[in-house]
Amino acid sequence: MKIITDSFLSIVVPLYNEQDNVVLLTEKIHESLQGYNYQIVYVDDFSTDDTRSVVKKMNDKRVHLIELKKNYGQSLALAAGIDYATGDYIITMDGDLQNDPSDIPQMLAYAADGEYDLITGIRQKRKDSLIKKIPSKIANFLVRRVTKLDIKDNGCALKVFTKDIAKGLNLYGEMHRFITLLAHLEGAQIKQVNVKHHARHAGVSKYGLERVFKVVADMMLLLFIRKYFQRPIHLFGIFGVLLILLGILMNIYLLVMKFGFGEDIGNRPMLIFGMMFILGGIQLFTIGIVMELLIRTYYESQQKRPYRIKKISIGDGKAA
């Protein structure tokens, strides 16, 4: 197998309850990267199973385990791993074996040429349920239509970054869904390549239909201020969007009654409620944006990270 680059690589993988996947994933990474100089950075996002002990029992000197103090979510787990990584190229992927490590060398080839800062995968013949595909399609559609950035698969976790782009992402909240767009806003040159996709090897998916609302809220926030933020938008933004939609539906109904059936709607309470829902929704969404700005200012002015690490181990569990 031809070695694409002599540069040091960091493979960053967030883990949450992946005790049945992590050993096989490690073996596949080693098999795919024979001859390369690399580290594997597993970030345990406060798993409730035996993920941590399984990683330590492997006693693999290439494996670095970061244990977070509580469950922060995928974005902050990625942020912790990227902050810790020392590679010239930083590679991200999921821990459920749906991404295939054998795709990494072909992606490295584009990064090593120096023309691209981010190589991102396009999952071929995606092996996911509709519950995961629907939010993904919504996000991809919104990014393409609003930003004119033609990214076919924003949700693919398998990516190869140059070190400077990865370190400058400043991930907050749950913005990992738009990590390619964030890199683009930082000036990254992006290349898309087809990659393999497999059904989950073991365990259960951590995603549900609520992701649809989070995708919409995150997208609206990102496009409004084009920066990176924490989670209050998920509380205020979702309720704000729902209220706005409810108010619009009520007013559409009243317009149909007036112009379609000739009814007088001027004294109907529904008209007032419809306007109140729209105005209230706008206010809630605005509050969410203001809180996002305050949180970002807090973290950056205090030079604090929005996660806390309990322990870092290498190989058999001895603290780094």
N, C-alpha and C positions, 0 to 999 in steps of 0.2 A: 504493500500500500504506500503510495507516494505521500510524503509529509509535506503539507502545504506551507507551514510556517514554523519557525523555531521560537516564536514568541510564546510567552507564558499565558496560559488560558485559565480563566475562572468560570466554572460551571455553577451557576446559582440556581438552587431548586428549593422553593418553599414546600414544606411538608405539613400536612394536617391529617392525622390518622391514616398513615400510609405504611403501617407495619408489614403488610403483606406484599408491598410493591418495592420497597426501598432496596432490598438486597438484589433483586433482579435488575432494577434500574442501574444500580452501581456496576454490576457485571456488564451490562450493555454499554455503559459509558466507557469502561475500561477497554472493552472489545473494539469499540468504534474509534477510540483515540490512541491506539497503540503507536508508540513512537513519539507522541506529543508530550510536552511539558505542561502539566495542568494540576489544578486543585479542584475538588468538588466541595462546594459550600452548601450544605444542607441547613435550612433555617426552619427549625421546628416551631410552629405557631401554636404552642401550648396544646399539643395533641393529648387526647384523653385515652389513647391506647398505648401500646408498647413501642411506638416509633423510635423514641429516643434510645431506649435500651437496645433495640435491634441494630441501630446505627453504630452504637459503641461496641457491640459484640463483634462486628465485622473487623475491628482492629485494623483499619485501613489507614495508613499514614497520609494518603492523598485526600482523605475525607475530613473536612472541618465541619463541626456541628455547632450551630448557634441556637441556643435555647432562649426563647422569649419568655418574659415574665407572665404574660397573659395572651389571650387570643386577640391579635390585632387585625387580622385579615390579610389577604394575599398581597395587597399593595405595600403595606408596611413590612411584611416579611421579605418581599423583594428588595425594598429599600435597605433593610438591615444587611442582607446578603451582598448587595452591590456596594454598600459603604465599606464592608469588610474585605471584599475581593481585592486582590492585588494583581490580577492578570492584565496584560496589555489588551486583550480582548475578553469581554465579559459576555457569557452565553447564558441565557435564561431558558428554562423549560419547566413544565409541570412534573409533579412527582407521581402521577398515576399511570405512567407508561403509555399514555396516548401519543405523546411525542416520541419520535424515534431518534436516538442519539446518532445513528448511522448517517443522518442527514447533516450533521455538523460539519464534516470536512468539506462538502461541496459549498456550504455557506461561507466557511472560512476562506475559500479560494477567492470569493468576491471581496471580502474585507481586506485580505492580504494585498490585493492589487492597489489599495490605497485610494480607490475612486469612491468607495461607499463607506459611510459611518455606521449604517445599520442595515443588516440583512434580516428580513423577516419572512416567515414561512406562510405559504398558502396551503391549507390542509386539503389534500385530495381525498375524495370519497370519504367524507367526514363521517365517523362512526359515533354520532351523538344522537340523543333524543330530541324531539321537537322543543322540549322545555329549555334546552340549551341553545338550539339553533335559532329560535325565534328572536330572543334578545340580541343575539349576534348579528342577525340579518338587519335588525332595526338600527343597531349601532353602525354597521358598515354603510347602510343606506344614508344615514344622517351625515356621517363624515364625508362621504363622496359628494352629496348634494350641497352641503353648506360650505365646506372648506375647499371644494374642488380638488382635494387630495385623493387620488385614485388608489386607495389601498383596498385590496379585495378581501382581506381577512385580518381585521384589527384584533380579533380575539385569539389568534395563534400565539401561544406562549413561547414557542421556539424562536429565539432571536439571537443574533450575534451583534454586539455593540463594540465600537471602539471605546477605550477606557474613558476618554474625556466626555463623550456623549452620555455614557451610562452614569457617570458620577455627577453629571449636571442635571439629571432628571428631577431630583427633589420630589419623589413620589409622596403624595398625601392621600388620605381617605381611601377611596377605591378606584383610583384613576389608572390602575393597571390595564383596564379595558382600552384605554386610549393612549397607551405608552408610545405607539408609533407616531401618533399625532403630536404628542408632547415632544418627541425627538425632532420631528419636522419643524416645530415652532422654535426649537433651539438651533436650527440651521443644518440638521443632519441630511446628508445625501442618502437616499433609501433605495434599496434593491429588494424586489420580491422574487422568491423562488418557490417552486412547488416542493412540498414535503409530504412524507407519509403520515397517515393518521390511523391509530388503532383504537379498538374498543377498550374501555377501562379493564385492566387486568384483574383487579380485586378492589373491594371496598365499594362505597357508594358515592355518587356525586354530591357536592355540597351546594348545588345551585337549584333555585326554584323559579317560579314565574314572577316573583317579586323583583327579579333582576330587570324585567322590562321597565319598570318605573324608575329604578336606579339608573339604568342606562340613559333614559330620557333626561332625568334631573342632572346627571353628571355632564351630559352633552351640552345642555343649555348653559350650565355654569361655565364650562370650558370655553364655549364660543363667546360668552358674554365678556369675560375678563381675560381669557387666553392665558391663564396661569394655573397653578396647581394648589389644591386646597384640601381641607380635612372634611369631616362628615356631616356637619349641621345641615347641609343642603339636602341630605336624605330625609331629614325630618320635615323641614319647612318647605323644601322644593317639591316633594311628592304631594303633600297636602295642598300646596299652592296650585300645582298643575291640575289636580283633581277638582278643586273648587272652580278654577277657570273653565274647565271642560263642562262641569255641571251647569255653570251659569250660562255658557254659550248654548248648550242644548236646550235649556229652559227658554232662552230668548228666541231660538230658532222655532221652537214649538209655538210660541206666541205670535211670531211673524206669520207662520202658516195659518194660524187661527184667524189673524186679521185679514191677510190678503187672499187666503184661500176660501175662508168661510164668512168673511165680512163681520166678524165679531169685534166688539169694542174691548180693547185690552188696557185702556188707560187707567182703569180703576181696579185692575186685578193685582192682588198681592204677589203673584208669581213674577210679575215684571220687576217689582222692587227686589225680591229675593234673587232673581237672576243677576241683576246689576250688583247686588251686595256680594254674591259669590265671586263674580269676576274681579271686583275691586279687592275683596278680601284675599283672593288667591294671588293677585299681583303683590299685595303687601307681604304675604307670607313668603313668597319667593324672594322678594327684595330683602327681607330679614335674613333669609338663609345666605344670600350673597354677602351681606354685611358681616355676618358671623364668620363666614369663610375667610374674608379679608382680615378680620381680627385674629383668627387662629394662625393664619400664615405669618402675620406680623409678629405675633407672640413667639412662635418657634424660631423665626429667622433672626429677630432682634436679640433673643436670648441665646442664640446658637445652640438650641436644644433639638434633639431628634424626637419625633412623635412615637417612639417605641423605647422599651427598656429591655436590656439583655440580662438574663439570669446567669448564663454560663456559656463559655466557648470551649469546645473540646476538639482535640485532634486525635484520630485513631482510636485508641482504647479508652478514651475518656479523660485523660490527664489535661488539666486546664492549660489553655494556650497563654 
